[in-house]
Amino acid sequence: MALRAPVWAMARRDGNRGQGMDKRQAAPDGPDSAARAMALLEAGDRDGALALLHAALSARPACRDADVLHGMACVARAAGRPDLAIGLAGKAVALLPAAHFHITLGCALREQGHVEEARAALAVAVLREPRDARAHAALAGALGELGRWAEAEASLRAARALCPGDMAPLLADRGQPAGAEALYRQIVRLLPDDGAAWANHGAALFALNRHEDARVALEHAAALAPGVAETQNNLGLVLMALGHLPQARTALERARILAPGDARIAVNAATILDELAEGDAAEALYRAVLRDPILAREAEGARAQFNLGTLLLARGAYAEGWRHLEARSRLLPPMRGQGVAEWDGASLPRGRVLLYAEQGLGDAIQFLRYLPDCLRRASVVLDVPHSLHRLLQTMPDPDGQIATRCTVLPPGDPLPDDVVARCGLISLPHRLGMTDIPPFAPYLLPAPAPDLGERPRVGLCWAGNPSFRFDRRRSIPAHRLAPLADVPGLFFVSLQYGPAAAAPPFALERSAEGDMLDTARIVAGLDLVITVDTAIAHLAGAMGRPVWLLNRFGGDWRWSATFDRAEPPRWGDRGSRWYPSLEQFRQHQPDDPDTAWAAPIEAVHAALLRWRVGFATGPLADKSA
């Protein structure tokens, strides 16, 4: 689960963010509603902003309220829907051609890929209000993306002249990541001694997963302006992503000293403490954020609550941990069935529950083990990624519940009319009141692919999804696994997917590409799987196949010691109660990333030598559990 990602902040000199108003207050009409909604949106309370705007629209006809329409356009942009924002901002402009309406329209057009149209809208904004530095800065962004750098620089100079103290707040709208990075590179050239310019360039580089470059930019920003909390915060996040945990802690501690009331920074500081196995201190910070009734309702409160949930689960406080994990619904994008009531876990005499996957394939596979318990209480419409659909057909169904009480929703199909409740897969332990892991039996059972030889077959997966900003900590540079090729008599098969598959650590058989059933058939024919923390670990574990997990220090909550098996492992550090056939090879301290994987890989190499010797005496697939 990738939600325990800290909060990135654009660098600013103005310190703490303002707190949002209580969304239970009565919403006034028109411009006042829009102004209060914008304050909520700035504070991270998108739902509160939307509630105010909806209330205003119900009180006044939308055709007469340009400010409210513009506010809804801003909310749409914040929700990642520039297509909706374009229509709403366009209606606002038609009613009242204000410069800031044109800015929102131009930014939404740019985000949707209509860069020339965006330039035109932003040029109108500049003409209508030539003293608005935001209009000049936004226009510079569009011009830069069009490659019109001389004009972009002129617009930046105009914005700088209008706002000589600090341009950073004007440049928070970054548009497309690659174009934003190029623009910020130009800003740094224009303002080489401006710490905020360097800090925002670092933010754009981090958005492109150019972590080393981001670190250089942010360290330079911190040298130019050492007293800026947001720069230290962002530097801490980059260092965390790179695996430099002690240095990340130092930067985030500096940020907290500079801005002790900033909840974003407090949550980030708690996250690094949790990663460094300082759970008591992390818990204290999370609970301090949640004690503030306003912060608890905002995005920072949701992150604090979710992260607290993962910490409690890692400690074995399952009931409270599952309950706090529910806060993820406030952080994730909208899922299917938004207008349907949440299922409380009670038996349903009529109607069905929409049971949906929320995040990665690994999470979906892990929590499918709760499906039989769910079906004892309700019939289900299951909405999971299409790549899992054929694999689901291999689930054992001794009492016929899956066949009679579970329907898999085809891609693109509308929600059936008889769906009366909804529930995320990860919510099942909480909704079902299950405070411990149910007994394990393999629950994905594909027939194996044909065996291609007599040598032991070992599958290898060394990297996760590179689009996840903190993937560098769980993935292993392929060349570091090269020593495994020295173990004689083994046949290695690549289970790697994505860009990393193109650069294997040594010669591997490339497994067939396809959906998860095709991958599962390959896994079913292997004698052992060695993987980092990806969906492959969950797939092999759910199938009951022997799997060795190379796991980072301070890894995901589900691999924490509280979920270890009591029985001593055969090969690694500990087995897992999630998957009895899985053993971990853990990093035991927060080493420098250049050396952090050395000990676990050496341990895997030694275990493989012993495993290979033992293989001659009988099939080890039956011994690894």
Secondary structure, 3 states (H helix, E strand, C coil): CCCCCCCCCCCCCCCCCCCCCCCCCCCCCHHHHHHHHHHHHHCCCHHHHHHHHHHHHHHCCHHHCHHHHHHHHHHHHHCCCHHHHHHHHHHHHHHCCCHHHHHHHHHHHHHCCCHHHHHHHHHHHHHHCCCCHHHHHHHHHHHHHCCCHHHHHHHHHHHHHHCCCCCHHHHCCCCCHHHHHHHHHHHHHHCCCCHHHHHHHHHHHHHCCCHHHHHHHHHHHHHHCCCCHHHHHHHHHHHHHHCCHHHHHHHHHHHHHHCCCCHHHHHHHHHHHHHCCCHHHHHHHHHHHHHCHHHHHCHHHHHHHHHHHHHHHHHCCHHHHHHHHHHHHHCCCCCCCCCCCECCCCCCCCCEEEEECCCCHHHHHHHHHHHHHHHCCCEEEEECCHHHHHHHCCCCCCCCHHHHHEEECCCCCCCCCCEEEEEEHHHHHHHCCCCCCCCCCCCCCCCCCCCCCCCCEEEEECCCCCCCCCHHHHCCCHHHHHHHHHCCCCEEEECCCCHHHHCCCCCCEECCCCCHHHHHHHHHCCCEEEECCCHHHHHHHHCCCCEEEEECCCCCHHHCHHHECCCCCCCCCEEECCCCCEEEEECCCCCCCCCCCHHHHHHHHHHHHHHHHHHCCCCHHHCCC
